[in-house]
Amino acid sequence: MQQSPQDQYVWVGDVNTRYWRLGTQGSAIVFIHGIGSAIETWALNVEALAQHHQVYALDLVGSGRSDKPLTSYSLVALAEFVKGFADEMGLDRLSLIGNSMGGGIALQFALLYPQQIEKLLLVNSLGLGQEVSWSLRLANLPLVDRFYKPTRSSTALTLKQAVENQALITDEWIDRFHTLLSLSGAPEALIAQIRTNIDWWGVRREVYQPIVDRLSTITAPTLIVWGKQDQILPVAHAQTAMQQLPNASLQLFDPCGHWSHFERAAEFNRLVSEFLTNF
């Protein structure tokens, strides 16, 4: 793992929020991670894109090294949290890059604040259908919230499920994420995030249906990126987005899993840079 950018903190409401900021010129980009993740997931992307853009990546409330209060973890609440962060950074117009739940948050943000969105990048995004891995549905089993404690081996299993090429998940990555998932309040916040958005049958209908029903109203240029071997969210969801978003393009990586931005980082960075500059 390469050296991470320097951690910074800002108050978003009453939540002490960790973020990275890189780059001093060009349009503003905000990276939004997924469930159980943190800004570390973007470590292979932020510096490349900061060559020509102002890059921000934040730990969502309840994740990484941001505060973990007992609060709502709905996509609407999290989109409002990202809005609060953007306001603190003074960002009137921005592009959003969201992976997994972060993609769902980006879509929700675009529905709530369309005038603020320049471009959207959806990376293996939540919010486009019901199907989701069984590993996330299992968080709804009774007593999981009382007894779940992340181990190094469970962290390794989770990270390896996010990629097709498991050799990319080094001991250093496992240690870094195990530390984050073991912080005070992190296990409880993780279960709350999952249960708010996912039930025994998959992504909750009240989470994805209001987004899918309004995809045709999102007019911002949108790039959809997906790994064909995604074990978390099926690639069929990318087709749903392509059919209904009026200004979208699609890039499938093969072979590639759920973390397209990580597993195919060099290609992803080139693709995104070109999209932000030319589309």
N, C-alpha and C positions, 0 to 999 in steps of 0.2 A: 504494500500500500504506500502510495506516495505521500509526502508531507501534506497535511491538511492546511487549508487557510486558517488564519487566526480567528478564534471564536470572539464574537461580540455579543452584547446583550442590550435589549431595549424593552421597555414596558409597553405591552399591548393591553390596554385596560389595566387589570391588576395581575397580569401574567408576565413574569420575567421570562423573556423569550430569547433563545440563542439563535444567532444568525451568522452567515458569512456574507461579506460584501467584497466584490472584486471588480476591477474595470472602472474607467472614469469617463468613457465616451460611448456614444451610440445610444440605442434605445434600451429601455429597462426590461430585464427578464427576471421573473421570480420562479424559482424551482420549489415544487411541493412534493414531498415524499408520501409514501403509503403507510398502511397500518403496520405497526411494529418496527417502523424504520426511523430514519433520522437524516440529517443533512449529509452524513457520511456517504449515503448511497450515491450522491452526486460528485464524489471526490475525483472521478475520472473525467468529468464534464465541465466543471465550472471554470477552470483556468483556460481551457481552449476557447470557450465562448466569451470569456472576459477580454479577449484580444480586441474585440470590436463592439462589445456591449457592456452596459452596467449590469452586473450579475448579482442577484441576491438569492440566498437559499436560507430557509428558516426551519427550525424545529417547531412543528405544530404544538399547540397546547396539548399536554398529555404525552408528549413524545420527546425522545432524545434528552437534551439537558434543559429543556424548557420546563416551567412549572407544570404540575400535574394535579390540578384541583378536581374535586367532584363537580363536573359540569357537563353540559350537553356535548356529545361528540357526533351530532348529526352533520350531514354534509352542509346544510344551511348554516349551522352554527360555526363550522370550521371555515366556510367561505367568508363569513362575516369576520372571523378572526384574521384571515389573510387580508381582507379589506382594511382592518385596523392596522395591520403591519404595514401595508402599502401607504396608508395615510401617515404613519409615523416616519416613513422613509421619504415622504413628499412625492410619491409617484402618482401623477394624474393619469398617465397612460402606461400600460405595461403589457407585456406578453407573459403568459403563464405556461410553464412546462410541468405537467403533473404525471406521476407514475402511480398506477393502481388507485388506491383511495384518493391520492393527490390529483389524478385525472378527473375523478368524480367531483372533487372540490373545485377544480378549474372550470368544469362544465357548469356547476352551480353558480360560481362567481360570474360567469358569462351571462347567465340568466338573470342574476340579481343586478349586475352593474355593467350592462352591455357597452355603455359609453366609455368605460375605462379600459376595455380590452382592445389591444392592437392585434395580437395573433394568439392562437391557441395551439398547444402541442400536447397531444394525448398519448401517453406511453403505456400501453397495456392497461387501459383505463377501466376503473370501476364505473358503474352508473349506466351501463348500456344493455343490461340484461340480468337475468336471475342466476344463471349458472356460475358457480364458484367452487373452489376445491373443498373437499371434505375436511381437510385439516382446519380450515377456518370455521366451518359449521360446528365442529366439535366443541368450540368454546361455549356453546349453548347447553352442554351437558350440566346436570345439577352439580353443584359444589365446586365446579372448576374455578370459579372466582375466589373460593376460600382456600384452595389447595395448590393452585398453579404457582410454581416458582421456576423460572428459567434455569436450565442447566447448560453447561457448555455443549453437551451433546445435542440437546434439543435446539439450541441456537444454530449449531452446525446443520442439523436436519432442515430447519426452516430456510436458512440461506441457500442450501443446495437445491431446495425445491424451486427457488427463484431463477435458476439458470439451467440451461441444457448442458453446458460444459462445466461439470462440477469441480474440475481441477482449478478453476478460477477462484474458488472459495478457499483461500489460504488460512493458516492458523491465525495470522494477524487479523484478517477480517473477522474471523469467529470470535477472537478475544475482544476486539473492539465492540462488536454488537452485543456480546454477552455482558460486557460491562454496562452498556447503556440500558439493556433490558432488565438488569438487576438493580438499577437505581431505585431509591425509595419512591414508592408510589407507581413505578413503571408497570409491574405486573397487573395491578388493579386497573390502571388506565388503559392498558392494552385490551384486557377482556371487555371493558366498557366500550371501547371503540368498535371492537368486533360485534358485540351484541347489539349495539345501536344500529348497525348497518346490515348485519347478516344474521339470519335465523337458521333453524334446522333445515329449511328447504332451499336456502341459498341467500342471495342478496334480497333484502326485504323489498316487497313490491312498492311500498310507500317511499323507498329510497330511489329506485331506478325509474319507475313509471313516470313520475312528474318530469324527469329529465328527458326520457325518450319521447314523451308526448310533445315536447317543446324544442326538440333538436332543430327543426326546420326554421326556428326563429333566430338561431345563432348564426349571424352573418359574417363574423370575423373569419379571416383566412385560417384554416385549421389543418394541421398536419397530424395524421394518425400513424403511430408507429407501433408495431406488434411483433412479438416473436412467435413463429408458427408452432413451436413446441411448448407454449405457455401452459403450465400445469395449474395455474391459479385462476386465470380468467381466459375463457376460450377465444381463439382467434375469430370465431364467428361474430363476436361482439364488434369487431372492427368493421365488419360488413354492415352491421346495423348503423353504425355511425356514418359510413360512407354513403349509404342509401338516403339518409335523411338530413345530413348537414349540407347546406347549399353551396359551401365554398371550401370543400375538403379534398385533400389528397392522401394517399395511403402508401406506406412503405412497410413491407413485410420482411423480416429477417429470418433466414433459414440456413443453418439451424440456430435457434435462439429461444430462450425461455421468457420468463416474466419480467426480468430486469434487462430490457433491450439496451437501455442507456449504459449499463455496466458491462454486459456481456459483449456487445459490439460497439464499444465506446468510440473508437476512432471513426468508424463509419457513421455512427450516430452524430458525433460532433460535426462532421462535414455536412451531413444532411441538414441538421438544424441550422447551422451557420448559413447555408445556402438558402434555406426557407426564410429565415429572418431577414436576409439581405435582399432577396430577389422577388419573393412571392407577393 
